[in-house]
């Protein structure tokens, strides 16, 4: 029987006061335990710890909030608001869970995973004509179903993260 070595999980724990912009191009398991103000973009998992106070615009995959958060969240996978959290935010995601006891004030916009060209134009804030150009040149990932051009939001996010735009 073959034995597989499991790589140790890489966790970046921020337990300080930080202000600014953080961008992680590679997947990361990030935990904020202190104060953070600014912008955060990542792949992987973000946990805002119970004692954290975060005021930010966040764009990422899996987001777990246990502490205080104020701002905007865009998640292309899931957002979980734990029972200890205090959240004032506008949240855009395709999957959300709010535990009993969590405080939430703001808005939640459920984002579809498959978008047509008009929806993608609004989602990216880019003209429909520009997207049509990308489709014509094969620059953007798309699928065709029943003679309609559709876009998988997760593939679009991956494409954008590779800085092809």
Residue, then its C-alpha position, 0 to 999 in steps of 0.5 A: x500500500x502506497x503512503x501519501x505525504x500530506x503537505x502541511x496546510x499553509x495558513x497566513x494569520x494576520x493578527x495586527x493592524x493593517x491598512x492597504x491592498x492585499x492581492x493573493x494570486x495563488x490559493x491561500x488559507x488566510x485568517x484575519x484576527x486583528x484590524x484590517x482596512x482596505x481591499x483584499x483579493x484572493x483565491x482559497x479561503x478567508x476567515x475573519x476571526x471572532x476578534x477581528x474588525x475588518x472594513x474592506x472590499x473583499x473579492x475571493x472564493x470561500x469567506x467565513x466571518x466570525x467577527x466584525x465586518x463592514x464593506x462589500x463582499x464578492x464571492x465566487x463560491x460561498x459566504x458563511x456568517x457565523x453566529x458570532x459575527x456582526x456584518x454590515x455589507x453588500x454581499x454578492x455570491x452564489x451560495x450563502x449561509x447565515x447561522x442563527x445568532x449572526x447579525x447582518x445588515x445590508x443586501x445580498x445579491x445571489x449571483x448565477x453561475x451561468x450568465x448570458x452576454x447581457x448579464x456578463x456585461x453588467x457583472x463585469x461592467x464592460x460593454x456588450x460589444x467588447x464581450x462580443x469581440x472577445x467571443x469572436x476572437x476566442x479570447x474569453x471562455x464561453x459555451x454554446x447551448x441551443x444557439x446561445x452564447x453563455x458564460x460560466x462565471x467561475x471560468x470567467x473569474x479564473x480567466x480574469x485572475x490570469x490577467x488576460x484582460 
